[in-house]
């Protein structure tokens, strides 16, 4: 029999008994309801960077819950944990003097980054800059913006019309990207890419590709967005893939490994200029 739970990326009619029920985790191991042990080689879903069952993390979460479980940060409110984690993330990012906007999921972070990029162009007076250049094989979550940005064709199918103004280029063809900029450069708001593509096949960038995207964006007034929901927080050997590959984007999305799955958290780290009231104001009510 099926259960009330609808599983993502799974046949809706698949009986609940056909699924493997994971009941416990310890370090790099997980255990199912029949007592079988598995090496969690996918780290849950590319997110459990520090391993399962870390008591010091569980104790810290419990202590915070006893004080207050959560509270919004809309003006005039703030809270210490949100401020501290934003500072810690910024310090470890390619933008140590930048700003961090927090959310709850990687999909939410991607949609927020797309909205920030478009709003930056609007605030600059470039109202016609709405195009987002995306790459084949790219995965950018399941919200409408991220679904529209998908470079994995089956993930875009079955929903009717998606968000317009996305242009896809082959994932490792810099000349194709340059051709799009030559044709539509005045209309491009940003390029969205994973520095190392994940769900679409685990493709590292070819030599010079990310550097080439950075130059194209700089030469044409577009922003460069790195989607690091999967590869951020140590998965490439540095805090962010941007640091591993030596290319600094304007916006970085993150989620998953930032908490290793112990709590939902995501966000966008950005250059300070893109959140500055006197330069390019980003209104919270617009981007959330």
ROFI-833142 format. One record per residue (C-alpha): x, y, z. Coordinates in steps of 0.5 Angstrom, whole numbers, plus 500, padded with zeros to 3 digits. Example, Ala and Ser with C-alpha at 12.3 -4.5 7.8 and 13.67 -1.06 7.14 Angstrom:
525491516/527498514/
//
This chain:
500500500/502507499/503512505/500519506/508521505/509523497/516522496/520527491/523524485/519517486/514514483/507516486/504509486/511506489/508502495/511504502/514498503/519498497/522504500/528503505/527506512/533509515/532510522/539511525/545515523/552514527/558518523/559516516/554510517/546509517/542504519/535501516/529498520/532491519/538493522/542493516/548498516/550502510/556507509/553514507/557515501/552521499/552524505/544524506/544528499/550531499/549535505/552531512/559534512/560533519/557526520/551523523/549523531/554529533/552530540/555537541/551539535/545536538/546539545/547546542/541546538/537543544/540549549/538554544/531551543/530552551/531560550/527561544/526556538/526562532/524569531/524573525/529578523/524583520/525590522/526592528/527585530/534581530/537576534/544574536/545567533/542569526/547575526/553571528/552565523/551571518/558574520/561567520/559565513/561572510/568571513/569564510/566566503/570570498/566576500/569577507/566584508/560582504/552581507/548574507/541573507/538567510/533562508/531555509/532551503/537551497/531552492/529558496/536561496/537560488/530564487/532569492/539570488/535571481/531576484/537580487/540580480/534582477/533588482/540590482/539591474/533595475/536599481/542601476/536603471/537597466/530595466/531591460/536586463/532580465/535574461/539569466/544565462/544558465/548551463/546545460/546539466/545545471/541543477/538549481/532546486/525545485/522552486/519556480/525560478/530554480/526549475/526555470/533555471/534547470/539545465/536538466/531537461/526532464/526537471/523542467/517538464/510537466/509544469/506548463/509555462/515557466/519563468/521567461/528570460/532564461/537562455/541555456/548554453/552548453/555546460/563547458/562551451/565558453/564560445/557559446/556563452/560569448/555568442/549569447/553575450/554578443/547577441/543579447/549582452/544588453/539584456/543579460/542580468/546575470/549568469/547562474/552556474/554551479/562552479/562544479/556541477/552536481/546533480/547533473/553529473/558531477/562535472/568540474/569546470/574545464/580549464/579557463/571556463/569560470/574565468/571566462/564567464/567572469/570576464/564576460/560578466/565584467/565586460/557586459/555589466/552582468/552579475/555572476/552567481/555561483/550556486/554552491/548549495/551542493/559544493/559549498/562548505/568544504/566539498/571541494/576542499/575549500/569553504/566554497/568552490/569559488/575559492/577552490/577554482/579561484/574565481/569570485/562571483/558576485/552572489/553565492/547561494/548556500/544551504/545543505/552543508/552549512/548546518/550538515/542537515/541538523/537544522/534547515/538553513/540557507/542563504/545568499/552571500/553577496/558583495/557589500/555593494/549589492/546590499/548598500/542603501/546608498/548604492/544599490/538598495/535591496/529591499/527585504/520585502/522584495/527579495/524574500/
//
